[in-house]
């Protein structure tokens, strides 16, 4: 399975949806890049607004490295 593709034309990422038959539960993976057009981040933000739980991993800030963060929306 190819999630991020890099070619001479540019970079593409695939949104992956994981489902279990017979259950409404689903996981949607949004591969993120450190550098992209503003429209890319705007579209991902729009899609995330419908999520019940957002789990992110990455780096940021000046504190110690974090392994992950969970943002639960009401």
PQR file with spaces between the fields and no chain letter, atoms N, CA, C, O and H, PARSE charges and radii, in Angstrom:
ATOM       1  N    UNK     1       0.850   -1.169    0.000 -0.4000 1.5000
ATOM       2  CA   UNK     1       0.000    0.000    0.000 -0.0000 2.0000
ATOM       3  C    UNK     1       0.898    1.235    0.000  0.5500 1.7000
ATOM       4  O    UNK     1       1.803    1.353    0.826 -0.5500 1.4000
ATOM       5  N    UNK     2       0.648    2.135   -0.912 -0.4000 1.5000
ATOM       6  CA   UNK     2       1.425    3.371   -0.986 -0.0000 2.0000
ATOM       7  C    UNK     2       0.602    4.507   -0.402  0.5500 1.7000
ATOM       8  O    UNK     2      -0.497    4.798   -0.873 -0.5500 1.4000
ATOM       9  H    UNK     2      -0.087    2.040   -1.583  0.4000 1.0000
ATOM      10  N    UNK     3       1.147    5.151    0.633 -0.4000 1.5000
ATOM      11  CA   UNK     3       0.417    6.216    1.310 -0.0000 2.0000
ATOM      12  C    UNK     3       0.859    7.580    0.804  0.5500 1.7000
ATOM      13  O    UNK     3       0.025    8.453    0.565 -0.5500 1.4000
ATOM      14  H    UNK     3       2.040    4.915    1.015  0.4000 1.0000
ATOM      15  N    UNK     4       2.160    7.770    0.639 -0.4000 1.5000
ATOM      16  CA   UNK     4       2.700    9.030    0.117 -0.0000 2.0000
ATOM      17  C    UNK     4       3.526    8.706   -1.121  0.5500 1.7000
ATOM      18  O    UNK     4       4.355    7.795   -1.104 -0.5500 1.4000
ATOM      19  H    UNK     4       2.838    7.061    0.833  0.4000 1.0000
ATOM      20  N    UNK     5       3.296    9.449   -2.183 -0.4000 1.5000
ATOM      21  CA   UNK     5       4.014    9.251   -3.438 -0.0000 2.0000
ATOM      22  C    UNK     5       4.763   10.529   -3.801  0.5500 1.7000
ATOM      23  O    UNK     5       4.195   11.621   -3.788 -0.5500 1.4000
ATOM      24  H    UNK     5       2.623   10.189   -2.197  0.4000 1.0000
ATOM      25  N    UNK     6       6.021   10.382   -4.117 -0.4000 1.5000
ATOM      26  CA   UNK     6       6.843   11.513   -4.534 -0.0000 2.0000
ATOM      27  C    UNK     6       7.318   11.249   -5.949  0.5500 1.7000
ATOM      28  O    UNK     6       7.949   10.226   -6.215 -0.5500 1.4000
ATOM      29  H    UNK     6       6.484    9.495   -4.127  0.4000 1.0000
ATOM      30  N    UNK     7       7.014   12.172   -6.865 -0.4000 1.5000
ATOM      31  CA   UNK     7       7.462   12.067   -8.250 -0.0000 2.0000
ATOM      32  C    UNK     7       8.039   13.406   -8.681  0.5500 1.7000
ATOM      33  O    UNK     7       8.077   14.359   -7.903 -0.5500 1.4000
ATOM      34  H    UNK     7       6.501   13.002   -6.649  0.4000 1.0000
ATOM      35  N    UNK     8       8.481   13.465   -9.914 -0.4000 1.5000
ATOM      36  CA   UNK     8       8.982   14.738  -10.435 -0.0000 2.0000
ATOM      37  C    UNK     8       7.846   15.750  -10.597  0.5500 1.7000
ATOM      38  O    UNK     8       8.100   16.950  -10.703 -0.5500 1.4000
ATOM      39  H    UNK     8       8.450   12.691  -10.546  0.4000 1.0000
ATOM      40  N    UNK     9       6.599   15.277  -10.619 -0.4000 1.5000
ATOM      41  CA   UNK     9       5.454   16.164  -10.768 -0.0000 2.0000
ATOM      42  C    UNK     9       5.002   16.769   -9.442  0.5500 1.7000
ATOM      43  O    UNK     9       4.362   17.821   -9.424 -0.5500 1.4000
ATOM      44  H    UNK     9       6.394   14.302  -10.533  0.4000 1.0000
ATOM      45  N    UNK    10       5.330   16.114   -8.343 -0.4000 1.5000
ATOM      46  CA   UNK    10       4.903   16.616   -7.045 -0.0000 2.0000
ATOM      47  C    UNK    10       4.776   15.500   -6.031  0.5500 1.7000
ATOM      48  O    UNK    10       5.320   14.410   -6.212 -0.5500 1.4000
ATOM      49  H    UNK    10       5.850   15.259   -8.357  0.4000 1.0000
ATOM      50  N    UNK    11       4.049   15.785   -4.958 -0.4000 1.5000
ATOM      51  CA   UNK    11       3.840   14.840   -3.860 -0.0000 2.0000
ATOM      52  C    UNK    11       2.340   14.655   -3.664  0.5500 1.7000
ATOM      53  O    UNK    11       1.580   15.623   -3.637 -0.5500 1.4000
ATOM      54  H    UNK    11       3.608   16.670   -4.811  0.4000 1.0000
ATOM      55  N    UNK    12       1.929   13.400   -3.529 -0.4000 1.5000
ATOM      56  CA   UNK    12       0.521   13.102   -3.257 -0.0000 2.0000
ATOM      57  C    UNK    12       0.443   12.227   -2.025  0.5500 1.7000
ATOM      58  O    UNK    12       1.339   11.423   -1.766 -0.5500 1.4000
ATOM      59  H    UNK    12       2.547   12.614   -3.551  0.4000 1.0000
ATOM      60  N    UNK    13      -0.630   12.384   -1.266 -0.4000 1.5000
ATOM      61  CA   UNK    13      -0.873   11.491   -0.128 -0.0000 2.0000
ATOM      62  C    UNK    13      -2.279   10.924   -0.240  0.5500 1.7000
ATOM      63  O    UNK    13      -3.201   11.604   -0.690 -0.5500 1.4000
ATOM      64  H    UNK    13      -1.357   13.036   -1.476  0.4000 1.0000
ATOM      65  N    UNK    14      -2.431    9.677    0.172 -0.4000 1.5000
ATOM      66  CA   UNK    14      -3.718    8.994    0.091 -0.0000 2.0000
ATOM      67  C    UNK    14      -4.376    8.975    1.461  0.5500 1.7000
ATOM      68  O    UNK    14      -3.735    8.647    2.459 -0.5500 1.4000
ATOM      69  H    UNK    14      -1.681    9.124    0.537  0.4000 1.0000
ATOM      70  N    UNK    15      -5.646    9.325    1.510 -0.4000 1.5000
ATOM      71  CA   UNK    15      -6.427    9.208    2.740 -0.0000 2.0000
ATOM      72  C    UNK    15      -6.892    7.755    2.821  0.5500 1.7000
ATOM      73  O    UNK    15      -7.513    7.246    1.888 -0.5500 1.4000
ATOM      74  H    UNK    15      -6.168    9.592    0.700  0.4000 1.0000
ATOM      75  N    UNK    16      -6.593    7.096    3.928 -0.4000 1.5000
ATOM      76  CA   UNK    16      -6.914    5.686    4.103 -0.0000 2.0000
ATOM      77  C    UNK    16      -8.040    5.554    5.130  0.5500 1.7000
ATOM      78  O    UNK    16      -7.932    6.078    6.239 -0.5500 1.4000
ATOM      79  H    UNK    16      -6.088    7.510    4.685  0.4000 1.0000
ATOM      80  N    UNK    17      -9.122    4.854    4.765 -0.4000 1.5000
ATOM      81  CA   UNK    17     -10.230    4.605    5.685 -0.0000 2.0000
ATOM      82  C    UNK    17     -10.248    3.127    6.037  0.5500 1.7000
ATOM      83  O    UNK    17     -10.304    2.270    5.156 -0.5500 1.4000
ATOM      84  H    UNK    17      -9.210    4.428    3.865  0.4000 1.0000
ATOM      85  N    UNK    18     -10.198    2.835    7.330 -0.4000 1.5000
ATOM      86  CA   UNK    18     -10.227    1.459    7.825 -0.0000 2.0000
ATOM      87  C    UNK    18     -11.563    1.226    8.507  0.5500 1.7000
ATOM      88  O    UNK    18     -11.949    1.977    9.402 -0.5500 1.4000
ATOM      89  H    UNK    18     -10.152    3.532    8.046  0.4000 1.0000
ATOM      90  N    UNK    19     -12.273    0.180    8.082 -0.4000 1.5000
ATOM      91  CA   UNK    19     -13.597   -0.138    8.633 -0.0000 2.0000
ATOM      92  C    UNK    19     -13.658   -1.612    9.006  0.5500 1.7000
ATOM      93  O    UNK    19     -12.916   -2.441    8.480 -0.5500 1.4000
ATOM      94  H    UNK    19     -11.960   -0.430    7.354  0.4000 1.0000
ATOM      95  N    UNK    20     -14.555   -1.908    9.920 -0.4000 1.5000
ATOM      96  CA   UNK    20     -14.848   -3.292   10.253 -0.0000 2.0000
ATOM      97  C    UNK    20     -16.298   -3.548    9.877  0.5500 1.7000
ATOM      98  O    UNK    20     -17.186   -2.799   10.285 -0.5500 1.4000
ATOM      99  H    UNK    20     -15.158   -1.235   10.347  0.4000 1.0000
ATOM     100  N    UNK    21     -16.546   -4.602    9.103 -0.4000 1.5000
ATOM     101  CA   UNK    21     -17.918   -4.877    8.682 -0.0000 2.0000
ATOM     102  C    UNK    21     -18.794   -5.154    9.901  0.5500 1.7000
ATOM     103  O    UNK    21     -18.375   -5.815   10.850 -0.5500 1.4000
ATOM     104  H    UNK    21     -15.825   -5.210    8.772  0.4000 1.0000
ATOM     105  N    UNK    22     -19.999   -4.641    9.853 -0.4000 1.5000
ATOM     106  CA   UNK    22     -20.938   -4.818   10.955 -0.0000 2.0000
ATOM     107  C    UNK    22     -20.774   -3.814   12.076  0.5500 1.7000
ATOM     108  O    UNK    22     -21.456   -3.914   13.096 -0.5500 1.4000
ATOM     109  H    UNK    22     -20.340   -4.104    9.082  0.4000 1.0000
ATOM     110  N    UNK    23     -19.878   -2.841   11.909 -0.4000 1.5000
ATOM     111  CA   UNK    23     -19.646   -1.840   12.946 -0.0000 2.0000
ATOM     112  C    UNK    23     -19.563   -0.455   12.307  0.5500 1.7000
ATOM     113  O    UNK    23     -18.991   -0.303   11.227 -0.5500 1.4000
ATOM     114  H    UNK    23     -19.324   -2.760   11.080  0.4000 1.0000
ATOM     115  N    UNK    24     -20.133    0.559   12.971 -0.4000 1.5000
ATOM     116  CA   UNK    24     -20.028    1.912   12.420 -0.0000 2.0000
ATOM     117  C    UNK    24     -18.650    2.545   12.680  0.5500 1.7000
ATOM     118  O    UNK    24     -18.340    3.605   12.135 -0.5500 1.4000
ATOM     119  H    UNK    24     -20.597    0.435   13.848  0.4000 1.0000
ATOM     120  N    UNK    25     -17.830    1.895   13.511 -0.4000 1.5000
ATOM     121  CA   UNK    25     -16.518    2.441   13.848 -0.0000 2.0000
ATOM     122  C    UNK    25     -15.614    2.458   12.618  0.5500 1.7000
ATOM     123  O    UNK    25     -15.557    1.493   11.856 -0.5500 1.4000
ATOM     124  H    UNK    25     -18.082    1.034   13.953  0.4000 1.0000
ATOM     125  N    UNK    26     -14.919    3.559   12.442 -0.4000 1.5000
ATOM     126  CA   UNK    26     -13.952    3.642   11.347 -0.0000 2.0000
ATOM     127  C    UNK    26     -12.801    4.540   11.762  0.5500 1.7000
ATOM     128  O    UNK    26     -12.960    5.458   12.566 -0.5500 1.4000
ATOM     129  H    UNK    26     -14.965    4.344   13.061  0.4000 1.0000
ATOM     130  N    UNK    27     -11.659    4.258   11.203 -0.4000 1.5000
ATOM     131  CA   UNK    27     -10.464    5.055   11.413 -0.0000 2.0000
ATOM     132  C    UNK    27     -10.080    5.650   10.073  0.5500 1.7000
ATOM     133  O    UNK    27     -10.020    4.939    9.070 -0.5500 1.4000
ATOM     134  H    UNK    27     -11.530    3.512   10.550  0.4000 1.0000
ATOM     135  N    UNK    28      -9.820    6.950   10.050 -0.4000 1.5000
ATOM     136  CA   UNK    28      -9.413    7.619    8.820 -0.0000 2.0000
ATOM     137  C    UNK    28      -8.016    8.175    9.044  0.5500 1.7000
ATOM     138  O    UNK    28      -7.793    8.960    9.965 -0.5500 1.4000
ATOM     139  H    UNK    28      -9.869    7.527   10.865  0.4000 1.0000
ATOM     140  N    UNK    29      -7.082    7.769    8.205 -0.4000 1.5000
ATOM     141  CA   UNK    29      -5.698    8.215    8.311 -0.0000 2.0000
ATOM     142  C    UNK    29      -5.443    9.309    7.285  0.5500 1.7000
ATOM     143  O    UNK    29      -5.695    9.135    6.092 -0.5500 1.4000
ATOM     144  H    UNK    29      -7.263    7.132    7.457  0.4000 1.0000
ATOM     145  N    UNK    30      -4.937   10.444    7.772 -0.4000 1.5000
ATOM     146  CA   UNK    30      -4.574   11.567    6.915 -0.0000 2.0000
ATOM     147  C    UNK    30      -3.063   11.765    7.006  0.5500 1.7000
ATOM     148  O    UNK    30      -2.589   12.429    7.927 -0.5500 1.4000
ATOM     149  H    UNK    30      -4.732   10.586    8.740  0.4000 1.0000
ATOM     150  N    UNK    31      -2.310   11.213    6.085 -0.4000 1.5000
ATOM     151  CA   UNK    31      -0.860   11.426    6.122 -0.0000 2.0000
ATOM     152  C    UNK    31      -0.561   12.914    5.942  0.5500 1.7000
ATOM     153  O    UNK    31      -1.063   13.545    5.011 -0.5500 1.4000
ATOM     154  H    UNK    31      -2.696   10.674    5.336  0.4000 1.0000
ATOM     155  N    UNK    32       0.242   13.458    6.819 -0.4000 1.5000
ATOM     156  CA   UNK    32       0.550   14.885    6.762 -0.0000 2.0000
ATOM     157  C    UNK    32       2.005   15.100    6.370  0.5500 1.7000
ATOM     158  O    UNK    32       2.886   14.311    6.713 -0.5500 1.4000
ATOM     159  H    UNK    32       0.650   12.945    7.575  0.4000 1.0000
ATOM     160  N    UNK    33       2.226   16.164    5.660 -0.4000 1.5000
ATOM     161  CA   UNK    33       3.564   16.547    5.223 -0.0000 2.0000
ATOM     162  C    UNK    33       3.966   17.810    5.970  0.5500 1.7000
ATOM     163  O    UNK    33       3.115   18.601    6.378 -0.5500 1.4000
ATOM     164  H    UNK    33       1.510   16.804    5.381  0.4000 1.0000
ATOM     165  N    UNK    34       5.242   17.988    6.141 -0.4000 1.5000
ATOM     166  CA   UNK    34       5.709   19.181    6.851 -0.0000 2.0000
ATOM     167  C    UNK    34       5.622   20.428    5.988  0.5500 1.7000
ATOM     168  O    UNK    34       5.680   21.549    6.492 -0.5500 1.4000
ATOM     169  H    UNK    34       5.933   17.346    5.810  0.4000 1.0000
ATOM     170  N    UNK    35       5.485   20.229    4.702 -0.4000 1.5000
ATOM     171  CA   UNK    35       5.428   21.370    3.801 -0.0000 2.0000
ATOM     172  C    UNK    35       4.393   21.083    2.709  0.5500 1.7000
ATOM     173  O    UNK    35       4.535   20.131    1.943 -0.5500 1.4000
ATOM     174  H    UNK    35       5.438   19.318    4.292  0.4000 1.0000
ATOM     175  N    UNK    36       3.370   21.905    2.651 -0.4000 1.5000
ATOM     176  CA   UNK    36       2.326   21.712    1.644 -0.0000 2.0000
ATOM     177  C    UNK    36       1.638   23.056    1.404  0.5500 1.7000
ATOM     178  O    UNK    36       1.862   24.035    2.117 -0.5500 1.4000
ATOM     179  H    UNK    36       3.255   22.679    3.273  0.4000 1.0000
ATOM     180  N    UNK    37       0.803   23.064    0.384 -0.4000 1.5000
ATOM     181  CA   UNK    37       0.037   24.273    0.078 -0.0000 2.0000
ATOM     182  C    UNK    37      -0.988   24.513    1.184  0.5500 1.7000
ATOM     183  O    UNK    37      -1.474   23.568    1.805 -0.5500 1.4000
ATOM     184  H    UNK    37       0.621   22.270   -0.195  0.4000 1.0000
ATOM     185  N    UNK    38      -1.309   25.763    1.419 -0.4000 1.5000
ATOM     186  CA   UNK    38      -2.282   26.117    2.454 -0.0000 2.0000
ATOM     187  C    UNK    38      -3.618   25.419    2.220  0.5500 1.7000
ATOM     188  O    UNK    38      -4.294   25.036    3.175 -0.5500 1.4000
ATOM     189  H    UNK    38      -0.914   26.531    0.914  0.4000 1.0000
ATOM     190  N    UNK    39      -4.001   25.252    0.963 -0.4000 1.5000
ATOM     191  CA   UNK    39      -5.272   24.601    0.638 -0.0000 2.0000
ATOM     192  C    UNK    39      -5.313   23.162    1.151  0.5500 1.7000
ATOM     193  O    UNK    39      -6.375   22.675    1.541 -0.5500 1.4000
ATOM     194  H    UNK    39      -3.452   25.563    0.187  0.4000 1.0000
ATOM     195  N    UNK    40      -4.170   22.481    1.155 -0.4000 1.5000
ATOM     196  CA   UNK    40      -4.092   21.115    1.669 -0.0000 2.0000
ATOM     197  C    UNK    40      -4.472   21.076    3.144  0.5500 1.7000
ATOM     198  O    UNK    40      -5.314   20.276    3.549 -0.5500 1.4000
ATOM     199  H    UNK    40      -3.308   22.876    0.838  0.4000 1.0000
ATOM     200  N    UNK    41      -3.858   21.932    3.941 -0.4000 1.5000
ATOM     201  CA   UNK    41      -4.127   21.972    5.377 -0.0000 2.0000
ATOM     202  C    UNK    41      -5.552   22.447    5.666  0.5500 1.7000
ATOM     203  O    UNK    41      -6.175   21.982    6.621 -0.5500 1.4000
ATOM     204  H    UNK    41      -3.173   22.583    3.612  0.4000 1.0000
ATOM     205  N    UNK    42      -6.066   23.355    4.864 -0.4000 1.5000
ATOM     206  CA   UNK    42      -7.443   23.832    5.028 -0.0000 2.0000
ATOM     207  C    UNK    42      -8.424   22.692    4.802  0.5500 1.7000
ATOM     208  O    UNK    42      -9.384   22.542    5.558 -0.5500 1.4000
ATOM     209  H    UNK    42      -5.560   23.733    4.089  0.4000 1.0000
ATOM     210  N    UNK    43      -8.191   21.886    3.770 -0.4000 1.5000
ATOM     211  CA   UNK    43      -9.080   20.761    3.467 -0.0000 2.0000
ATOM     212  C    UNK    43      -9.011   19.697    4.558  0.5500 1.7000
ATOM     213  O    UNK    43     -10.047   19.159    4.951 -0.5500 1.4000
ATOM     214  H    UNK    43      -7.411   22.008    3.157  0.4000 1.0000
ATOM     215  N    UNK    44      -7.829   19.384    5.052 -0.4000 1.5000
ATOM     216  CA   UNK    44      -7.703   18.402    6.131 -0.0000 2.0000
ATOM     217  C    UNK    44      -8.428   18.914    7.372  0.5500 1.7000
ATOM     218  O    UNK    44      -9.135   18.144    8.023 -0.5500 1.4000
ATOM     219  H    UNK    44      -6.988   19.821    4.733  0.4000 1.0000
ATOM     220  N    UNK    45      -8.273   20.188    7.715 -0.4000 1.5000
ATOM     221  CA   UNK    45      -8.965   20.771    8.878 -0.0000 2.0000
ATOM     222  C    UNK    45     -10.471   20.674    8.726  0.5500 1.7000
ATOM     223  O    UNK    45     -11.176   20.376    9.690 -0.5500 1.4000
ATOM     224  H    UNK    45      -7.699   20.813    7.186  0.4000 1.0000
ATOM     225  N    UNK    46     -10.969   20.923    7.524 -0.4000 1.5000
ATOM     226  CA   UNK    46     -12.413   20.833    7.261 -0.0000 2.0000
ATOM     227  C    UNK    46     -12.901   19.405    7.509  0.5500 1.7000
ATOM     228  O    UNK    46     -13.944   19.210    8.134 -0.5500 1.4000
ATOM     229  H    UNK    46     -10.396   21.165    6.741  0.4000 1.0000
ATOM     230  N    UNK    47     -12.170   18.421    7.033 -0.4000 1.5000
ATOM     231  CA   UNK    47     -12.570   17.024    7.206 -0.0000 2.0000
ATOM     232  C    UNK    47     -12.507   16.591    8.669  0.5500 1.7000
ATOM     233  O    UNK    47     -13.340   15.806    9.121 -0.5500 1.4000
ATOM     234  H    UNK    47     -11.323   18.580    6.525  0.4000 1.0000
ATOM     235  N    UNK    48     -11.535   17.093    9.400 -0.4000 1.5000
ATOM     236  CA   UNK    48     -11.378   16.685   10.805 -0.0000 2.0000
ATOM     237  C    UNK    48     -12.486   17.212   11.706  0.5500 1.7000
ATOM     238  O    UNK    48     -12.699   16.672   12.791 -0.5500 1.4000
ATOM     239  H    UNK    48     -10.858   17.731    9.033  0.4000 1.0000
ATOM     240  N    UNK    49     -13.188   18.241   11.288 -0.4000 1.5000
ATOM     241  CA   UNK    49     -14.269   18.810   12.108 -0.0000 2.0000
ATOM     242  C    UNK    49     -15.393   17.813   12.358  0.5500 1.7000
ATOM     243  O    UNK    49     -16.144   17.968   13.320 -0.5500 1.4000
ATOM     244  H    UNK    49     -13.015   18.680   10.406  0.4000 1.0000
ATOM     245  N    UNK    50     -15.526   16.786   11.509 -0.4000 1.5000
ATOM     246  CA   UNK    50     -16.582   15.788   11.709 -0.0000 2.0000
ATOM     247  C    UNK    50     -16.121   14.610   12.559  0.5500 1.7000
ATOM     248  O    UNK    50     -16.909   13.701   12.821 -0.5500 1.4000
ATOM     249  H    UNK    50     -14.915   16.659   10.727  0.4000 1.0000
ATOM     250  N    UNK    51     -14.868   14.605   12.992 -0.4000 1.5000
ATOM     251  CA   UNK    51     -14.329   13.486   13.780 -0.0000 2.0000
ATOM     252  C    UNK    51     -14.753   13.571   15.237  0.5500 1.7000
ATOM     253  O    UNK    51     -14.891   14.665   15.784 -0.5500 1.4000
ATOM     254  H    UNK    51     -14.228   15.343   12.779  0.4000 1.0000
ATOM     255  N    UNK    52     -14.959   12.425   15.863 -0.4000 1.5000
ATOM     256  CA   UNK    52     -15.260   12.365   17.292 -0.0000 2.0000
ATOM     257  C    UNK    52     -13.982   12.459   18.113  0.5500 1.7000
ATOM     258  O    UNK    52     -13.964   13.085   19.173 -0.5500 1.4000
ATOM     259  H    UNK    52     -14.847   11.537   15.419  0.4000 1.0000
ATOM     260  N    UNK    53     -12.917   11.838   17.625 -0.4000 1.5000
ATOM     261  CA   UNK    53     -11.627   11.831   18.311 -0.0000 2.0000
ATOM     262  C    UNK    53     -10.538   12.034   17.263  0.5500 1.7000
ATOM     263  O    UNK    53     -10.574   11.442   16.185 -0.5500 1.4000
ATOM     264  H    UNK    53     -12.932   11.329   16.764  0.4000 1.0000
ATOM     265  N    UNK    54      -9.574   12.880   17.601 -0.4000 1.5000
ATOM     266  CA   UNK    54      -8.440   13.119   16.707 -0.0000 2.0000
ATOM     267  C    UNK    54      -7.176   12.729   17.464  0.5500 1.7000
ATOM     268  O    UNK    54      -6.914   13.234   18.556 -0.5500 1.4000
ATOM     269  H    UNK    54      -9.545   13.361   18.477  0.4000 1.0000
ATOM     270  N    UNK    55      -6.407   11.838   16.883 -0.4000 1.5000
ATOM     271  CA   UNK    55      -5.136   11.422   17.470 -0.0000 2.0000
ATOM     272  C    UNK    55      -4.042   11.896   16.530  0.5500 1.7000
ATOM     273  O    UNK    55      -4.042   11.565   15.345 -0.5500 1.4000
ATOM     274  H    UNK    55      -6.619   11.428   15.996  0.4000 1.0000
ATOM     275  N    UNK    56      -3.107   12.677   17.069 -0.4000 1.5000
ATOM     276  CA   UNK    56      -2.039   13.220   16.231 -0.0000 2.0000
ATOM     277  C    UNK    56      -0.689   12.787   16.786  0.5500 1.7000
ATOM     278  O    UNK    56      -0.531   12.538   17.981 -0.5500 1.4000
ATOM     279  H    UNK    56      -3.108   12.946   18.032  0.4000 1.0000
ATOM     280  N    UNK    57       0.258   12.706   15.893 -0.4000 1.5000
ATOM     281  CA   UNK    57       1.619   12.398   16.291 -0.0000 2.0000
ATOM     282  C    UNK    57       2.530   13.328   15.516  0.5500 1.7000
ATOM     283  O    UNK    57       2.298   13.602   14.339 -0.5500 1.4000
ATOM     284  H    UNK    57       0.130   12.908   14.922  0.4000 1.0000
ATOM     285  N    UNK    58       3.545   13.803   16.166 -0.4000 1.5000
ATOM     286  CA   UNK    58       4.470   14.674   15.478 -0.0000 2.0000
ATOM     287  C    UNK    58       5.320   15.451   16.455  0.5500 1.7000
ATOM     288  O    UNK    58       5.390   15.143   17.645 -0.5500 1.4000
ATOM     289  H    UNK    58       3.734   13.580   17.122  0.4000 1.0000
ATOM     290  N    UNK    59       5.955   16.453   15.920 -0.4000 1.5000
ATOM     291  CA   UNK    59       6.821   17.284   16.735 -0.0000 2.0000
ATOM     292  C    UNK    59       6.321   18.717   16.687  0.5500 1.7000
ATOM     293  O    UNK    59       5.599   19.104   15.768 -0.5500 1.4000
ATOM     294  H    UNK    59       5.899   16.703   14.954  0.4000 1.0000
ATOM     295  N    UNK    60       6.705   19.486   17.664 -0.4000 1.5000
ATOM     296  CA   UNK    60       6.304   20.874   17.685 -0.0000 2.0000
ATOM     297  C    UNK    60       6.617   21.495   19.031  0.5500 1.7000
ATOM     298  O    UNK    60       6.719   20.796   20.039 -0.5500 1.4000
ATOM     299  H    UNK    60       7.292   19.172   18.410  0.4000 1.0000
ATOM     300  N    UNK    61       6.766   22.783   19.045 -0.4000 1.5000
ATOM     301  CA   UNK    61       7.039   23.480   20.288 -0.0000 2.0000
ATOM     302  C    UNK    61       8.474   23.301   20.740  0.5500 1.7000
ATOM     303  O    UNK    61       9.275   22.645   20.074 -0.5500 1.4000
ATOM     304  H    UNK    61       6.683   23.352   18.226  0.4000 1.0000
ATOM     305  N    UNK    62       8.784   23.891   21.874 -0.4000 1.5000
ATOM     306  CA   UNK    62      10.154   23.836   22.365 -0.0000 2.0000
ATOM     307  C    UNK    62      10.318   22.869   23.521  0.5500 1.7000
ATOM     308  O    UNK    62      11.419   22.730   24.056 -0.5500 1.4000
ATOM     309  H    UNK    62       8.133   24.424   22.415  0.4000 1.0000
ATOM     310  N    UNK    63       9.242   22.195   23.921 -0.4000 1.5000
ATOM     311  CA   UNK    63       9.313   21.260   25.047 -0.0000 2.0000
ATOM     312  C    UNK    63       9.884   19.919   24.622  0.5500 1.7000
ATOM     313  O    UNK    63      10.365   19.759   23.500 -0.5500 1.4000
ATOM     314  H    UNK    63       8.348   22.308   23.487  0.4000 1.0000
ATOM     315  N    UNK    64       9.824   18.953   25.539 -0.4000 1.5000
ATOM     316  CA   UNK    64      10.345   17.627   25.228 -0.0000 2.0000
ATOM     317  C    UNK    64       9.501   16.953   24.146  0.5500 1.7000
ATOM     318  O    UNK    64       8.327   17.291   23.994 -0.5500 1.4000
ATOM     319  H    UNK    64       9.433   19.083   26.450  0.4000 1.0000
ATOM     320  N    UNK    65      10.068   16.009   23.391 -0.4000 1.5000
ATOM     321  CA   UNK    65       9.306   15.307   22.336 -0.0000 2.0000
ATOM     322  C    UNK    65       8.104   14.580   22.925  0.5500 1.7000
ATOM     323  O    UNK    65       8.168   14.035   24.026 -0.5500 1.4000
ATOM     324  H    UNK    65      11.022   15.735   23.514  0.4000 1.0000
ATOM     325  N    UNK    66       7.016   14.583   22.176 -0.4000 1.5000
ATOM     326  CA   UNK    66       5.813   13.873   22.598 -0.0000 2.0000
ATOM     327  C    UNK    66       5.619   12.667   21.701  0.5500 1.7000
ATOM     328  O    UNK    66       5.923   12.720   20.509 -0.5500 1.4000
ATOM     329  H    UNK    66       6.964   15.027   21.281  0.4000 1.0000
ATOM     330  N    UNK    67       5.117   11.586   22.262 -0.4000 1.5000
ATOM     331  CA   UNK    67       4.849   10.396   21.466 -0.0000 2.0000
ATOM     332  C    UNK    67       3.518   10.511   20.747  0.5500 1.7000
ATOM     333  O    UNK    67       3.323    9.848   19.729 -0.5500 1.4000
ATOM     334  H    UNK    67       4.870   11.543   23.231  0.4000 1.0000
ATOM     335  N    UNK    68       2.622   11.303   21.221 -0.4000 1.5000
ATOM     336  CA   UNK    68       1.325   11.444   20.601 -0.0000 2.0000
ATOM     337  C    UNK    68       0.412   12.296   21.448  0.5500 1.7000
ATOM     338  O    UNK    68       0.733   12.604   22.596 -0.5500 1.4000
ATOM     339  H    UNK    68       2.781   11.842   22.049  0.4000 1.0000
ATOM     340  N    UNK    69      -0.704   12.673   20.903 -0.4000 1.5000
ATOM     341  CA   UNK    69      -1.656   13.499   21.633 -0.0000 2.0000
ATOM     342  C    UNK    69      -3.050   13.115   21.153  0.5500 1.7000
ATOM     343  O    UNK    69      -3.241   12.825   19.972 -0.5500 1.4000
ATOM     344  H    UNK    69      -0.964   12.423   19.971  0.4000 1.0000
ATOM     345  N    UNK    70      -3.995   13.112   22.032 -0.4000 1.5000
ATOM     346  CA   UNK    70      -5.374   12.805   21.682 -0.0000 2.0000
ATOM     347  C    UNK    70      -6.218   14.049   21.947  0.5500 1.7000
ATOM     348  O    UNK    70      -6.195   14.609   23.044 -0.5500 1.4000
ATOM     349  H    UNK    70      -3.839   13.348   22.992  0.4000 1.0000
ATOM     350  N    UNK    71      -6.944   14.460   20.953 -0.4000 1.5000
ATOM     351  CA   UNK    71      -7.836   15.611   21.105 -0.0000 2.0000
ATOM     352  C    UNK    71      -9.262   15.100   20.955  0.5500 1.7000
ATOM     353  O    UNK    71      -9.687   14.776   19.846 -0.5500 1.4000
ATOM     354  H    UNK    71      -6.963   14.006   20.062  0.4000 1.0000
ATOM     355  N    UNK    72      -9.999   15.025   22.043 -0.4000 1.5000
ATOM     356  CA   UNK    72     -11.373   14.537   22.012 -0.0000 2.0000
ATOM     357  C    UNK    72     -12.324   15.707   21.919  0.5500 1.7000
ATOM     358  O    UNK    72     -12.281   16.622   22.742 -0.5500 1.4000
ATOM     359  H    UNK    72      -9.654   15.288   22.944  0.4000 1.0000
ATOM     360  N    UNK    73     -13.186   15.678   20.910 -0.4000 1.5000
ATOM     361  CA   UNK    73     -14.146   16.755   20.717 -0.0000 2.0000
ATOM     362  C    UNK    73     -15.489   16.334   21.306  0.5500 1.7000
ATOM     363  O    UNK    73     -15.825   15.150   21.281 -0.5500 1.4000
ATOM     364  H    UNK    73     -13.221   14.935   20.241  0.4000 1.0000
ATOM     365  N    UNK    74     -16.258   17.274   21.831 -0.4000 1.5000
ATOM     366  CA   UNK    74     -17.557   16.919   22.430 -0.0000 2.0000
ATOM     367  C    UNK    74     -18.559   16.474   21.401  0.5500 1.7000
ATOM     368  O    UNK    74     -19.693   16.144   21.746 -0.5500 1.4000
ATOM     369  H    UNK    74     -15.985   18.236   21.852  0.4000 1.0000
